[in-house]
Amino acid sequence: MNNTIKFHRTAHNLTQEELAIVLGVTRQTILAIEKGKYDPSLELAFKISRYFNVPVDEIFLYNEKTNPD
């Protein structure tokens, strides 16, 4: 799943650490989400969406992977 967290975070002049503190997670969690190595829970996705005041589907962009059977 792609995301625009880094874009929104830098637009708000926040470090990964500052965003992590606000959301109640670790900096490593923010890093992993930004790099696409970790998909957040629905609860965390909505927290991020509310914090930046944008729809969740504007932050998280689902890419459906097709199964080549």
PQR file of N, CA, C, O and H, with PARSE charges and radii, in Angstrom:
ATOM      1  N   MET A   1       0.855  -1.175   0.000 -0.4000 1.5000
ATOM      2  CA  MET A   1       0.000   0.000   0.000 -0.0000 2.0000
ATOM      3  C   MET A   1       0.901   1.238   0.000  0.5500 1.7000
ATOM      4  O   MET A   1       1.792   1.362   0.840 -0.5500 1.4000
ATOM      5  N   ASN A   2       0.670   2.127  -0.921 -0.4000 1.5000
ATOM      6  CA  ASN A   2       1.406   3.388  -0.950 -0.0000 2.0000
ATOM      7  C   ASN A   2       0.763   4.369   0.011  0.5500 1.7000
ATOM      8  O   ASN A   2      -0.402   4.224   0.382 -0.5500 1.4000
ATOM      9  H   ASN A   2      -0.054   2.027  -1.604  0.4000 1.0000
ATOM     10  N   ASN A   3       1.540   5.373   0.411 -0.4000 1.5000
ATOM     11  CA  ASN A   3       0.973   6.386   1.291 -0.0000 2.0000
ATOM     12  C   ASN A   3       1.656   7.727   1.072  0.5500 1.7000
ATOM     13  O   ASN A   3       2.723   7.812   0.465 -0.5500 1.4000
ATOM     14  H   ASN A   3       2.486   5.491   0.110  0.4000 1.0000
ATOM     15  N   THR A   4       1.016   8.767   1.581 -0.4000 1.5000
ATOM     16  CA  THR A   4       1.531  10.130   1.442 -0.0000 2.0000
ATOM     17  C   THR A   4       1.875  10.733   2.805  0.5500 1.7000
ATOM     18  O   THR A   4       1.849  11.952   2.978 -0.5500 1.4000
ATOM     19  H   THR A   4       0.149   8.698   2.074  0.4000 1.0000
ATOM     20  N   ILE A   5       2.195   9.876   3.762 -0.4000 1.5000
ATOM     21  CA  ILE A   5       2.477  10.375   5.111 -0.0000 2.0000
ATOM     22  C   ILE A   5       3.665  11.328   5.124  0.5500 1.7000
ATOM     23  O   ILE A   5       3.604  12.387   5.748 -0.5500 1.4000
ATOM     24  H   ILE A   5       2.217   8.886   3.622  0.4000 1.0000
ATOM     25  N   LYS A   6       4.738  10.961   4.445 -0.4000 1.5000
ATOM     26  CA  LYS A   6       5.925  11.823   4.449 -0.0000 2.0000
ATOM     27  C   LYS A   6       5.582  13.196   3.881  0.5500 1.7000
ATOM     28  O   LYS A   6       6.032  14.210   4.415 -0.5500 1.4000
ATOM     29  H   LYS A   6       4.787  10.100   3.938  0.4000 1.0000
ATOM     30  N   PHE A   7       4.797  13.248   2.815 -0.4000 1.5000
ATOM     31  CA  PHE A   7       4.381  14.521   2.228 -0.0000 2.0000
ATOM     32  C   PHE A   7       3.642  15.369   3.264  0.5500 1.7000
ATOM     33  O   PHE A   7       3.968  16.541   3.455 -0.5500 1.4000
ATOM     34  H   PHE A   7       4.431  12.424   2.381  0.4000 1.0000
ATOM     35  N   HIS A   8       2.650  14.780   3.930 -0.4000 1.5000
ATOM     36  CA  HIS A   8       1.861  15.527   4.911 -0.0000 2.0000
ATOM     37  C   HIS A   8       2.704  15.906   6.130  0.5500 1.7000
ATOM     38  O   HIS A   8       2.569  17.003   6.672 -0.5500 1.4000
ATOM     39  H   HIS A   8       2.385  13.828   3.775  0.4000 1.0000
ATOM     40  N   ARG A   9       3.568  14.992   6.549 -0.4000 1.5000
ATOM     41  CA  ARG A   9       4.428  15.262   7.708 -0.0000 2.0000
ATOM     42  C   ARG A   9       5.367  16.434   7.427  0.5500 1.7000
ATOM     43  O   ARG A   9       5.504  17.329   8.262 -0.5500 1.4000
ATOM     44  H   ARG A   9       3.678  14.101   6.109  0.4000 1.0000
ATOM     45  N   THR A  10       6.007  16.436   6.272 -0.4000 1.5000
ATOM     46  CA  THR A  10       6.937  17.527   5.957 -0.0000 2.0000
ATOM     47  C   THR A  10       6.186  18.833   5.687  0.5500 1.7000
ATOM     48  O   THR A  10       6.693  19.913   5.989 -0.5500 1.4000
ATOM     49  H   THR A  10       5.895  15.709   5.594  0.4000 1.0000
ATOM     50  N   ALA A  11       4.989  18.738   5.124 -0.4000 1.5000
ATOM     51  CA  ALA A  11       4.184  19.942   4.900 -0.0000 2.0000
ATOM     52  C   ALA A  11       3.807  20.608   6.220  0.5500 1.7000
ATOM     53  O   ALA A  11       3.606  21.821   6.276 -0.5500 1.4000
ATOM     54  H   ALA A  11       4.577  17.860   4.879  0.4000 1.0000
ATOM     55  N   HIS A  12       3.712  19.806   7.282 -0.4000 1.5000
ATOM     56  CA  HIS A  12       3.409  20.332   8.618 -0.0000 2.0000
ATOM     57  C   HIS A  12       4.681  20.559   9.438  0.5500 1.7000
ATOM     58  O   HIS A  12       4.624  20.840  10.635 -0.5500 1.4000
ATOM     59  H   HIS A  12       3.875  18.820   7.236  0.4000 1.0000
ATOM     60  N   ASN A  13       5.829  20.432   8.768 -0.4000 1.5000
ATOM     61  CA  ASN A  13       7.130  20.676   9.403 -0.0000 2.0000
ATOM     62  C   ASN A  13       7.332  19.817  10.652  0.5500 1.7000
ATOM     63  O   ASN A  13       7.788  20.300  11.689 -0.5500 1.4000
ATOM     64  H   ASN A  13       5.876  20.204   7.796  0.4000 1.0000
ATOM     65  N   LEU A  14       6.984  18.536  10.531 -0.4000 1.5000
ATOM     66  CA  LEU A  14       7.120  17.594  11.640 -0.0000 2.0000
ATOM     67  C   LEU A  14       8.226  16.591  11.352  0.5500 1.7000
ATOM     68  O   LEU A  14       8.423  16.183  10.207 -0.5500 1.4000
ATOM     69  H   LEU A  14       6.613  18.144   9.689  0.4000 1.0000
ATOM     70  N   THR A  15       8.941  16.201  12.385 -0.4000 1.5000
ATOM     71  CA  THR A  15       9.884  15.095  12.257 -0.0000 2.0000
ATOM     72  C   THR A  15       9.108  13.797  12.454  0.5500 1.7000
ATOM     73  O   THR A  15       7.962  13.803  12.905 -0.5500 1.4000
ATOM     74  H   THR A  15       8.781  16.532  13.315  0.4000 1.0000
ATOM     75  N   GLN A  16       9.752  12.685  12.107 -0.4000 1.5000
ATOM     76  CA  GLN A  16       9.122  11.397  12.363 -0.0000 2.0000
ATOM     77  C   GLN A  16       8.875  11.220  13.856  0.5500 1.7000
ATOM     78  O   GLN A  16       7.837  10.695  14.258 -0.5500 1.4000
ATOM     79  H   GLN A  16      10.683  12.680  11.741  0.4000 1.0000
ATOM     80  N   GLU A  17       9.818  11.653  14.668 -0.4000 1.5000
ATOM     81  CA  GLU A  17       9.696  11.525  16.125 -0.0000 2.0000
ATOM     82  C   GLU A  17       8.502  12.327  16.645  0.5500 1.7000
ATOM     83  O   GLU A  17       7.737  11.835  17.475 -0.5500 1.4000
ATOM     84  H   GLU A  17      10.661  12.079  14.341  0.4000 1.0000
ATOM     85  N   GLU A  18       8.342  13.558  16.160 -0.4000 1.5000
ATOM     86  CA  GLU A  18       7.227  14.398  16.618 -0.0000 2.0000
ATOM     87  C   GLU A  18       5.884  13.783  16.243  0.5500 1.7000
ATOM     88  O   GLU A  18       4.958  13.765  17.055 -0.5500 1.4000
ATOM     89  H   GLU A  18       8.963  13.958  15.486  0.4000 1.0000
ATOM     90  N   LEU A  19       5.776  13.282  15.021 -0.4000 1.5000
ATOM     91  CA  LEU A  19       4.526  12.654  14.596 -0.0000 2.0000
ATOM     92  C   LEU A  19       4.265  11.392  15.418  0.5500 1.7000
ATOM     93  O   LEU A  19       3.131  11.131  15.821 -0.5500 1.4000
ATOM     94  H   LEU A  19       6.527  13.296  14.361  0.4000 1.0000
ATOM     95  N   ALA A  20       5.305  10.622  15.660 -0.4000 1.5000
ATOM     96  CA  ALA A  20       5.163   9.395  16.449 -0.0000 2.0000
ATOM     97  C   ALA A  20       4.624   9.700  17.841  0.5500 1.7000
ATOM     98  O   ALA A  20       3.738   9.001  18.332 -0.5500 1.4000
ATOM     99  H   ALA A  20       6.226  10.834  15.333  0.4000 1.0000
ATOM    100  N   ILE A  21       5.150  10.728  18.471 -0.4000 1.5000
ATOM    101  CA  ILE A  21       4.700  11.101  19.820 -0.0000 2.0000
ATOM    102  C   ILE A  21       3.221  11.471  19.801  0.5500 1.7000
ATOM    103  O   ILE A  21       2.461  11.035  20.665 -0.5500 1.4000
ATOM    104  H   ILE A  21       5.871  11.296  18.073  0.4000 1.0000
ATOM    105  N   VAL A  22       2.814  12.267  18.826 -0.4000 1.5000
ATOM    106  CA  VAL A  22       1.412  12.685  18.719 -0.0000 2.0000
ATOM    107  C   VAL A  22       0.495  11.478  18.546  0.5500 1.7000
ATOM    108  O   VAL A  22      -0.598  11.430  19.110 -0.5500 1.4000
ATOM    109  H   VAL A  22       3.432  12.621  18.124  0.4000 1.0000
ATOM    110  N   LEU A  23       0.953  10.501  17.756 -0.4000 1.5000
ATOM    111  CA  LEU A  23       0.121   9.339  17.445 -0.0000 2.0000
ATOM    112  C   LEU A  23       0.250   8.213  18.458  0.5500 1.7000
ATOM    113  O   LEU A  23      -0.530   7.261  18.432 -0.5500 1.4000
ATOM    114  H   LEU A  23       1.841  10.539  17.297  0.4000 1.0000
ATOM    115  N   GLY A  24       1.233   8.315  19.354 -0.4000 1.5000
ATOM    116  CA  GLY A  24       1.416   7.283  20.372 -0.0000 2.0000
ATOM    117  C   GLY A  24       2.091   6.025  19.851  0.5500 1.7000
ATOM    118  O   GLY A  24       1.815   4.923  20.324 -0.5500 1.4000
ATOM    119  H   GLY A  24       1.867   9.089  19.374  0.4000 1.0000
ATOM    120  N   VAL A  25       2.984   6.195  18.865 -0.4000 1.5000
ATOM    121  CA  VAL A  25       3.739   5.069  18.311 -0.0000 2.0000
ATOM    122  C   VAL A  25       5.226   5.426  18.337  0.5500 1.7000
ATOM    123  O   VAL A  25       5.601   6.512  18.777 -0.5500 1.4000
ATOM    124  H   VAL A  25       3.208   7.090  18.480  0.4000 1.0000
ATOM    125  N   THR A  26       6.058   4.518  17.870 -0.4000 1.5000
ATOM    126  CA  THR A  26       7.492   4.798  17.829 -0.0000 2.0000
ATOM    127  C   THR A  26       7.878   5.455  16.501  0.5500 1.7000
ATOM    128  O   THR A  26       7.146   5.388  15.514 -0.5500 1.4000
ATOM    129  H   THR A  26       5.754   3.635  17.512  0.4000 1.0000
ATOM    130  N   ARG A  27       9.042   6.084  16.514 -0.4000 1.5000
ATOM    131  CA  ARG A  27       9.566   6.679  15.281 -0.0000 2.0000
ATOM    132  C   ARG A  27       9.785   5.588  14.237  0.5500 1.7000
ATOM    133  O   ARG A  27       9.580   5.811  13.043 -0.5500 1.4000
ATOM    134  H   ARG A  27       9.636   6.137  17.316  0.4000 1.0000
ATOM    135  N   GLN A  28      10.201   4.412  14.693 -0.4000 1.5000
ATOM    136  CA  GLN A  28      10.429   3.304  13.775 -0.0000 2.0000
ATOM    137  C   GLN A  28       9.132   2.887  13.068  0.5500 1.7000
ATOM    138  O   GLN A  28       9.162   2.469  11.911 -0.5500 1.4000
ATOM    139  H   GLN A  28      10.367   4.231  15.663  0.4000 1.0000
ATOM    140  N   THR A  29       8.011   3.000  13.754 -0.4000 1.5000
ATOM    141  CA  THR A  29       6.720   2.688  13.136 -0.0000 2.0000
ATOM    142  C   THR A  29       6.427   3.672  12.016  0.5500 1.7000
ATOM    143  O   THR A  29       6.009   3.273  10.929 -0.5500 1.4000
ATOM    144  H   THR A  29       7.986   3.339  14.695  0.4000 1.0000
ATOM    145  N   ILE A  30       6.645   4.959  12.277 -0.4000 1.5000
ATOM    146  CA  ILE A  30       6.415   5.978  11.249 -0.0000 2.0000
ATOM    147  C   ILE A  30       7.339   5.726  10.060  0.5500 1.7000
ATOM    148  O   ILE A  30       6.899   5.790   8.912 -0.5500 1.4000
ATOM    149  H   ILE A  30       6.985   5.283  13.160  0.4000 1.0000
ATOM    150  N   LEU A  31       8.597   5.444  10.320 -0.4000 1.5000
ATOM    151  CA  LEU A  31       9.565   5.164   9.263 -0.0000 2.0000
ATOM    152  C   LEU A  31       9.107   3.974   8.419  0.5500 1.7000
ATOM    153  O   LEU A  31       9.120   4.038   7.190 -0.5500 1.4000
ATOM    154  H   LEU A  31       8.955   5.392  11.253  0.4000 1.0000
ATOM    155  N   ALA A  32       8.707   2.900   9.075 -0.4000 1.5000
ATOM    156  CA  ALA A  32       8.276   1.694   8.361 -0.0000 2.0000
ATOM    157  C   ALA A  32       7.032   1.953   7.512  0.5500 1.7000
ATOM    158  O   ALA A  32       6.928   1.441   6.397 -0.5500 1.4000
ATOM    159  H   ALA A  32       8.696   2.847  10.073  0.4000 1.0000
ATOM    160  N   ILE A  33       6.091   2.742   8.027 -0.4000 1.5000
ATOM    161  CA  ILE A  33       4.887   3.068   7.261 -0.0000 2.0000
ATOM    162  C   ILE A  33       5.266   3.914   6.048  0.5500 1.7000
ATOM    163  O   ILE A  33       4.819   3.640   4.934 -0.5500 1.4000
ATOM    164  H   ILE A  33       6.176   3.158   8.932  0.4000 1.0000
ATOM    165  N   GLU A  34       6.089   4.943   6.263 -0.4000 1.5000
ATOM    166  CA  GLU A  34       6.494   5.813   5.155 -0.0000 2.0000
ATOM    167  C   GLU A  34       7.205   5.036   4.052  0.5500 1.7000
ATOM    168  O   GLU A  34       7.025   5.336   2.871 -0.5500 1.4000
ATOM    169  H   GLU A  34       6.452   5.166   7.168  0.4000 1.0000
ATOM    170  N   LYS A  35       8.004   4.048   4.420 -0.4000 1.5000
ATOM    171  CA  LYS A  35       8.749   3.253   3.432 -0.0000 2.0000
ATOM    172  C   LYS A  35       7.916   2.123   2.836  0.5500 1.7000
ATOM    173  O   LYS A  35       8.397   1.390   1.971 -0.5500 1.4000
ATOM    174  H   LYS A  35       8.151   3.805   5.379  0.4000 1.0000
ATOM    175  N   GLY A  36       6.662   1.974   3.293 -0.4000 1.5000
ATOM    176  CA  GLY A  36       5.793   0.941   2.766 -0.0000 2.0000
ATOM    177  C   GLY A  36       6.127  -0.458   3.262  0.5500 1.7000
ATOM    178  O   GLY A  36       5.707  -1.450   2.667 -0.5500 1.4000
ATOM    179  H   GLY A  36       6.272   2.569   3.995  0.4000 1.0000
ATOM    180  N   LYS A  37       6.883  -0.536   4.356 -0.4000 1.5000
ATOM    181  CA  LYS A  37       7.261  -1.835   4.910 -0.0000 2.0000
ATOM    182  C   LYS A  37       6.255  -2.323   5.951  0.5500 1.7000
ATOM    183  O   LYS A  37       6.310  -3.476   6.378 -0.5500 1.4000
ATOM    184  H   LYS A  37       7.223   0.270   4.839  0.4000 1.0000
ATOM    185  N   TYR A  38       5.343  -1.452   6.356 -0.4000 1.5000
ATOM    186  CA  TYR A  38       4.357  -1.791   7.381 -0.0000 2.0000
ATOM    187  C   TYR A  38       3.060  -1.079   7.066  0.5500 1.7000
ATOM    188  O   TYR A  38       3.049   0.128   6.828 -0.5500 1.4000
ATOM    189  H   TYR A  38       5.299  -0.516   6.009  0.4000 1.0000
ATOM    190  N   ASP A  39       1.970  -1.822   7.065 -0.4000 1.5000
ATOM    191  CA  ASP A  39       0.644  -1.228   6.894 -0.0000 2.0000
ATOM    192  C   ASP A  39       0.032  -1.049   8.276  0.5500 1.7000
ATOM    193  O   ASP A  39      -0.072  -2.011   9.038 -0.5500 1.4000
ATOM    194  H   ASP A  39       1.979  -2.803   7.259  0.4000 1.0000
ATOM    195  N   PRO A  40      -0.373   0.169   8.605 -0.5600 1.5000
ATOM    196  CA  PRO A  40      -0.906   0.413   9.949  0.2800 2.0000
ATOM    197  C   PRO A  40      -2.271  -0.231  10.146  0.5500 1.7000
ATOM    198  O   PRO A  40      -2.968  -0.579   9.193 -0.5500 1.4000
ATOM    199  N   SER A  41      -2.626  -0.374  11.417 -0.4000 1.5000
ATOM    200  CA  SER A  41      -3.972  -0.850  11.743 -0.0000 2.0000
ATOM    201  C   SER A  41      -4.975   0.212  11.283  0.5500 1.7000
ATOM    202  O   SER A  41      -4.610   1.358  11.020 -0.5500 1.4000
ATOM    203  H   SER A  41      -2.060  -0.091  12.192  0.4000 1.0000
ATOM    204  N   LEU A  42      -6.227  -0.188  11.193 -0.4000 1.5000
ATOM    205  CA  LEU A  42      -7.267   0.783  10.829 -0.0000 2.0000
ATOM    206  C   LEU A  42      -7.315   1.929  11.837  0.5500 1.7000
ATOM    207  O   LEU A  42      -7.477   3.091  11.464 -0.5500 1.4000
ATOM    208  H   LEU A  42      -6.523  -1.119  11.407  0.4000 1.0000
ATOM    209  N   GLU A  43      -7.174   1.590  13.106 -0.4000 1.5000
ATOM    210  CA  GLU A  43      -7.207   2.619  14.141 -0.0000 2.0000
ATOM    211  C   GLU A  43      -6.097   3.645  13.921  0.5500 1.7000
ATOM    212  O   GLU A  43      -6.350   4.848  13.985 -0.5500 1.4000
ATOM    213  H   GLU A  43      -7.042   0.646  13.409  0.4000 1.0000
ATOM    214  N   LEU A  44      -4.884   3.190  13.666 -0.4000 1.5000
ATOM    215  CA  LEU A  44      -3.770   4.112  13.439 -0.0000 2.0000
ATOM    216  C   LEU A  44      -3.957   4.887  12.140  0.5500 1.7000
ATOM    217  O   LEU A  44      -3.647   6.077  12.083 -0.5500 1.4000
ATOM    218  H   LEU A  44      -4.679   2.212  13.614  0.4000 1.0000
ATOM    219  N   ALA A  45      -4.455   4.235  11.104 -0.4000 1.5000
ATOM    220  CA  ALA A  45      -4.705   4.921   9.834 -0.0000 2.0000
ATOM    221  C   ALA A  45      -5.687   6.072  10.030  0.5500 1.7000
ATOM    222  O   ALA A  45      -5.491   7.156   9.481 -0.5500 1.4000
ATOM    223  H   ALA A  45      -4.706   3.269  11.150  0.4000 1.0000
ATOM    224  N   PHE A  46      -6.735   5.843  10.805 -0.4000 1.5000
ATOM    225  CA  PHE A  46      -7.710   6.906  11.048 -0.0000 2.0000
ATOM    226  C   PHE A  46      -7.145   7.993  11.961  0.5500 1.7000
ATOM    227  O   PHE A  46      -7.496   9.163  11.803 -0.5500 1.4000
ATOM    228  H   PHE A  46      -6.894   4.963  11.252  0.4000 1.0000
ATOM    229  N   LYS A  47      -6.284   7.638  12.904 -0.4000 1.5000
ATOM    230  CA  LYS A  47      -5.628   8.651  13.736 -0.0000 2.0000
ATOM    231  C   LYS A  47      -4.791   9.588  12.868  0.5500 1.7000
ATOM    232  O   LYS A  47      -4.819  10.807  13.037 -0.5500 1.4000
ATOM    233  H   LYS A  47      -5.999   6.688  13.031  0.4000 1.0000
ATOM    234  N   ILE A  48      -4.049   8.996  11.941 -0.4000 1.5000
ATOM    235  CA  ILE A  48      -3.209   9.786  11.038 -0.0000 2.0000
ATOM    236  C   ILE A  48      -4.091  10.690  10.184  0.5500 1.7000
ATOM    237  O   ILE A  48      -3.799  11.874  10.013 -0.5500 1.4000
ATOM    238  H   ILE A  48      -4.026   8.005  11.803  0.4000 1.0000
ATOM    239  N   SER A  49      -5.158  10.131   9.656 -0.4000 1.5000
ATOM    240  CA  SER A  49      -6.091  10.889   8.827 -0.0000 2.0000
ATOM    241  C   SER A  49      -6.689  12.070   9.594  0.5500 1.7000
ATOM    242  O   SER A  49      -6.750  13.184   9.074 -0.5500 1.4000
ATOM    243  H   SER A  49      -5.395   9.169   9.795  0.4000 1.0000
ATOM    244  N   ARG A  50      -7.122  11.826  10.815 -0.4000 1.5000
ATOM    245  CA  ARG A  50      -7.705  12.902  11.628 -0.0000 2.0000
ATOM    246  C   ARG A  50      -6.664  13.957  11.974  0.5500 1.7000
ATOM    247  O   ARG A  50      -6.959  15.152  11.966 -0.5500 1.4000
ATOM    248  H   ARG A  50      -7.072  10.921  11.237  0.4000 1.0000
ATOM    249  N   TYR A  51      -5.444  13.515  12.279 -0.4000 1.5000
ATOM    250  CA  TYR A  51      -4.398  14.465  12.646 -0.0000 2.0000
ATOM    251  C   TYR A  51      -4.117  15.444  11.504  0.5500 1.7000
ATOM    252  O   TYR A  51      -3.993  16.648  11.728 -0.5500 1.4000
ATOM    253  H   TYR A  51      -5.205  12.544  12.285  0.4000 1.0000
ATOM    254  N   PHE A  52      -4.020  14.923  10.284 -0.4000 1.5000
ATOM    255  CA  PHE A  52      -3.735  15.787   9.136 -0.0000 2.0000
ATOM    256  C   PHE A  52      -4.998  16.383   8.522  0.5500 1.7000
ATOM    257  O   PHE A  52      -4.922  17.190   7.596 -0.5500 1.4000
ATOM    258  H   PHE A  52      -4.121  13.945  10.101  0.4000 1.0000
ATOM    259  N   ASN A  53      -6.160  15.985   9.040 -0.4000 1.5000
ATOM    260  CA  ASN A  53      -7.447  16.509   8.585 -0.0000 2.0000
ATOM    261  C   ASN A  53      -7.669  16.276   7.084  0.5500 1.7000
ATOM    262  O   ASN A  53      -8.121  17.161   6.357 -0.5500 1.4000
ATOM    263  H   ASN A  53      -6.222  15.329   9.793  0.4000 1.0000
ATOM    264  N   VAL A  54      -7.338  15.060   6.649 -0.4000 1.5000
ATOM    265  CA  VAL A  54      -7.581  14.658   5.262 -0.0000 2.0000
ATOM    266  C   VAL A  54      -8.208  13.271   5.276  0.5500 1.7000
ATOM    267  O   VAL A  54      -8.007  12.513   6.225 -0.5500 1.4000
ATOM    268  H   VAL A  54      -6.972  14.341   7.239  0.4000 1.0000
ATOM    269  N   PRO A  55      -8.961  12.930   4.241 -0.5600 1.5000
ATOM    270  CA  PRO A  55      -9.571  11.598   4.189  0.2800 2.0000
ATOM    271  C   PRO A  55      -8.511  10.501   4.205  0.5500 1.7000
ATOM    272  O   PRO A  55      -7.419  10.671   3.661 -0.5500 1.4000
ATOM    273  N   VAL A  56      -8.838   9.389   4.824 -0.4000 1.5000
ATOM    274  CA  VAL A  56      -7.892   8.283   4.946 -0.0000 2.0000
ATOM    275  C   VAL A  56      -7.444   7.790   3.569  0.5500 1.7000
ATOM    276  O   VAL A  56      -6.298   7.374   3.402 -0.5500 1.4000
ATOM    277  H   VAL A  56      -9.724   9.251   5.266  0.4000 1.0000
ATOM    278  N   ASP A  57      -8.346   7.835   2.583 -0.4000 1.5000
ATOM    279  CA  ASP A  57      -7.961   7.356   1.250 -0.0000 2.0000
ATOM    280  C   ASP A  57      -7.101   8.356   0.484  0.5500 1.7000
ATOM    281  O   ASP A  57      -6.638   8.061  -0.618 -0.5500 1.4000
ATOM    282  H   ASP A  57      -9.277   8.173   2.719  0.4000 1.0000
ATOM    283  N   GLU A  58      -6.889   9.527   1.055 -0.4000 1.5000
ATOM    284  CA  GLU A  58      -5.941  10.486   0.471 -0.0000 2.0000
ATOM    285  C   GLU A  58      -4.533  10.213   1.013  0.5500 1.7000
ATOM    286  O   GLU A  58      -3.540  10.588   0.388 -0.5500 1.4000
ATOM    287  H   GLU A  58      -7.265   9.767   1.950  0.4000 1.0000
ATOM    288  N   ILE A  59      -4.452   9.570   2.157 -0.4000 1.5000
ATOM    289  CA  ILE A  59      -3.161   9.256   2.759 -0.0000 2.0000
ATOM    290  C   ILE A  59      -2.712   7.853   2.360  0.5500 1.7000
ATOM    291  O   ILE A  59      -1.540   7.640   2.051 -0.5500 1.4000
ATOM    292  H   ILE A  59      -5.258   9.266   2.665  0.4000 1.0000
ATOM    293  N   PHE A  60      -3.635   6.904   2.365 -0.4000 1.5000
ATOM    294  CA  PHE A  60      -3.296   5.524   2.044 -0.0000 2.0000
ATOM    295  C   PHE A  60      -3.917   5.146   0.708  0.5500 1.7000
ATOM    296  O   PHE A  60      -5.135   5.191   0.536 -0.5500 1.4000
ATOM    297  H   PHE A  60      -4.588   7.077   2.616  0.4000 1.0000
ATOM    298  N   LEU A  61      -3.065   4.774  -0.227 -0.4000 1.5000
ATOM    299  CA  LEU A  61      -3.492   4.477  -1.586 -0.0000 2.0000
ATOM    300  C   LEU A  61      -3.343   2.978  -1.830  0.5500 1.7000
ATOM    301  O   LEU A  61      -2.232   2.464  -1.957 -0.5500 1.4000
ATOM    302  H   LEU A  61      -2.076   4.737  -0.087  0.4000 1.0000
ATOM    303  N   TYR A  62      -4.461   2.299  -1.892 -0.4000 1.5000
ATOM    304  CA  TYR A  62      -4.454   0.850  -2.048 -0.0000 2.0000
ATOM    305  C   TYR A  62      -4.135   0.473  -3.484  0.5500 1.7000
ATOM    306  O   TYR A  62      -4.771   0.956  -4.421 -0.5500 1.4000
ATOM    307  H   TYR A  62      -5.363   2.716  -1.789  0.4000 1.0000
ATOM    308  N   ASN A  63      -3.153  -0.387  -3.649 -0.4000 1.5000
ATOM    309  CA  ASN A  63      -2.799  -0.929  -4.957 -0.0000 2.0000
ATOM    310  C   ASN A  63      -3.155  -2.395  -4.965  0.5500 1.7000
ATOM    311  O   ASN A  63      -2.485  -3.212  -4.334 -0.5500 1.4000
ATOM    312  H   ASN A  63      -2.636  -0.780  -2.888  0.4000 1.0000
ATOM    313  N   GLU A  64      -4.211  -2.727  -5.681 -0.4000 1.5000
ATOM    314  CA  GLU A  64      -4.632  -4.125  -5.715 -0.0000 2.0000
ATOM    315  C   GLU A  64      -3.648  -4.914  -6.565  0.5500 1.7000
ATOM    316  O   GLU A  64      -3.404  -4.598  -7.729 -0.5500 1.4000
ATOM    317  H   GLU A  64      -4.755  -2.063  -6.194  0.4000 1.0000
ATOM    318  N   LYS A  65      -3.095  -5.943  -5.951 -0.4000 1.5000
ATOM    319  CA  LYS A  65      -2.157  -6.800  -6.673 -0.0000 2.0000
ATOM    320  C   LYS A  65      -2.950  -7.913  -7.330  0.5500 1.7000
ATOM    321  O   LYS A  65      -3.766  -8.579  -6.691 -0.5500 1.4000
ATOM    322  H   LYS A  65      -3.293  -6.200  -5.005  0.4000 1.0000
ATOM    323  N   THR A  66      -2.702  -8.100  -8.590 -0.4000 1.5000
ATOM    324  CA  THR A  66      -3.409  -9.170  -9.296 -0.0000 2.0000
ATOM    325  C   THR A  66      -2.627 -10.456  -9.164  0.5500 1.7000
ATOM    326  O   THR A  66      -1.396 -10.457  -9.156 -0.5500 1.4000
ATOM    327  H   THR A  66      -2.039  -7.559  -9.109  0.4000 1.0000
ATOM    328  N   ASN A  67      -3.343 -11.531  -9.063 -0.4000 1.5000
ATOM    329  CA  ASN A  67      -2.735 -12.841  -8.925 -0.0000 2.0000
ATOM    330  C   ASN A  67      -2.649 -13.480 -10.312  0.5500 1.7000
ATOM    331  O   ASN A  67      -3.683 -13.836 -10.878 -0.5500 1.4000
ATOM    332  H   ASN A  67      -4.343 -11.530  -9.070  0.4000 1.0000
ATOM    333  N   PRO A  68      -1.450 -13.634 -10.874 -0.5600 1.5000
ATOM    334  CA  PRO A  68      -1.326 -14.166 -12.238  0.2800 2.0000
ATOM    335  C   PRO A  68      -1.514 -15.693 -12.298  0.5500 1.7000
ATOM    336  O   PRO A  68      -0.544 -16.435 -12.448 -0.5500 1.4000
ATOM    337  N   ASP A  69      -2.755 -16.148 -12.180 -0.4000 1.5000
ATOM    338  CA  ASP A  69      -3.043 -17.599 -12.223 -0.0000 2.0000
ATOM    339  C   ASP A  69      -3.208 -18.079 -13.622  0.5500 1.7000
ATOM    340  O   ASP A  69      -3.453 -19.265 -13.843 -0.5500 1.4000
ATOM    341  H   ASP A  69      -3.543 -15.545 -12.058  0.4000 1.0000
TER
END
